[in-house]
C-alpha cells in the first residue's frame, strides 16, 4: 500500500474504516479459500491483506481512544546516578 493511500485511509472516520475492514476481511477469506483449492496467482496478497487488516484495526483503535499519549522514547541515562560536583 502506498503512503498516500495510507494517509488518505487514516483520515477516514471510524465508521468508514470499519466498513473497509469488513470488506478487506471478506476479500481475505475468499482469497484464502481459493488458495486452499488451487494455488493463487499471487500468494503474497494474503500477507498484504493480513497486514492491511492489522493497520485498519490499529487506526480504528486509535480513533476510539484519542486521549492516549504516544509512548515516550526511553533515555539511556541512569536516573540513580547523581551528577558529581
N, C-alpha and C positions, 0 to 999 in steps of 0.2 A: 504494500500500500504506500502510495506516495505521500510525502509530508504535507502537501497542500490538501489532499483528501482527508488526512488525519485531522488537520486543523479545522477543516470545514465540518467534519463529523463531530468533533469535540465541542463545537459551538452550538450544536443542536440541543433541544430541550430533552429532559429525561424521558418524556413520552415518545419522542421521535427515536431516541437511542434504544428504547425498549422495543419499538417496532422493528428497527434494524436488527436488533439482537435476535428476535423471533425469526425473522427471515433468514438470517445467517445460520442459525441452528438448524432450521429446516433444510437449508441447502447442504449443510454438512452431513445431516442424516442421510439425505438422498445420495450424496457422493460416496459416503461410506458403504451404503447398501450396494450401490452399483460396483464399487471396488471389490466387495466381497464376492460378487458373482463373476465379474470379469475384471482384469487389470484396467485401472484408469489410465487415460492418456497422460495425465499429469498427476502423479501421486503426491507431489509436494503441495498440491492445492488443499489437501486435507490439513496439512500443517499450517498453511496460511490462514485457513478458515478458523482453526482452533485458536490461533493467536489473535485473530480479529475478534472472536468471541470474548477472549480474555480482556482485550483492550476495551471493548464495549462495556463489559461488566465493571471494569475499573472506573470508567467515566461515569457510569450510572451511579456507582457507589460514591464517587467524589461529589456528584451533584446532590446526593441525598444528605451528605454531611459537609456542607461548605465551611463550617466554623472550625474544622480541624486544622491545626497548624501543620505545615510540612515539616518533616524531621530535620533537625539541625545537623550540620556536619560536626563530627567529633574532633576535638582538639587533641593533639599529641602531647600537649604539655601535662606534666604531672601536677595535679591540684594539691597534693600533700606536701610537695617540696616548697619550702619557704625561700624567698629570694635572700641571698646573702648580702649583708651590709658591711 
